[in-house]
C-alpha cells in the first residue's frame, strides 16, 4: 500500500501514481487531500481515474491529520497491509519508494528513507536536519540520520499505534520517532537520493511556525530524558 498525503498538489501527484502503478501493478494507492482548494479538483479526479482511493479533508488540518486519516482507512479497508508514505512532489524517486516498500515488506519493521545531505542541499534543510538530529539523540539516546524524511514504511501491525500518536501537523512525524524510540521499537534506515526542486519551493513546511512545532516536542522529551537520568534512585 502507498499513502500520499497532499495539499494543493502539483502534477507530480499524477506522475507518482502512474509510476507506482507501472512498477507495482495491482498495488493500491491512497491519496489524502488535506483541504486543497478548487484548483486541485482536476488532479484529484485524475488520481481517482487511475485507480486511487482519494480521501479529502474539508479544511486544512495538517500533514499529521492527513496521515492518520490514511492509516485508519487502510487498517479498516486493507487489514494486514504494510504502508509506505511518500510526498508526491518530486522529492522522492520511484526507485527509493520501492526500496522502502521492499524493506518494510521483508523486514516487518519501521523503515526510514534517509537522505545523505550532500551536494546542493538548501541551507534550511541541511541546518534543520543537523539540529533535529542532535536534539533527537539528546531526547532519546538513539541516533537517526534523517529525522525529517517524509519517505517512511510502516508494517501493518503499527497502524493502530500510529493513529494514537499525538500531533496534527508537521510535528506528528517527529512524535512518531520519539514515541518509537521511547517504546524500544526498531527504526531501520535505507539511504535514498537527496532531491530538491527549486530550493525546495514545493514544500508546504513553514520555516518558523512548523519548526517550532517540531522542536517543541524534541526539547520537551530531551528535558524529561535528562531529568529521568539525573533523578536519584530511591531504595
Secondary structure as GFF3:
##gff-version 3
##sequence-region A 1 235
A	DSSP	beta_strand	2	6	.	.	.	ID=ss1
A	DSSP	alpha_helix	12	23	.	.	.	ID=ss2
A	DSSP	beta_strand	29	34	.	.	.	ID=ss3
A	DSSP	three_ten_helix	38	40	.	.	.	ID=ss4
A	DSSP	alpha_helix	41	49	.	.	.	ID=ss5
A	DSSP	beta_strand	53	57	.	.	.	ID=ss6
A	DSSP	alpha_helix	63	77	.	.	.	ID=ss7
A	DSSP	beta_strand	83	86	.	.	.	ID=ss8
A	DSSP	alpha_helix	94	107	.	.	.	ID=ss9
A	DSSP	beta_strand	110	115	.	.	.	ID=ss10
A	DSSP	alpha_helix	123	140	.	.	.	ID=ss11
A	DSSP	beta_strand	152	154	.	.	.	ID=ss12
A	DSSP	three_ten_helix	156	158	.	.	.	ID=ss13
A	DSSP	alpha_helix	159	163	.	.	.	ID=ss14
A	DSSP	alpha_helix	171	182	.	.	.	ID=ss15
A	DSSP	beta_strand	187	192	.	.	.	ID=ss16
A	DSSP	alpha_helix	209	230	.	.	.	ID=ss17
###
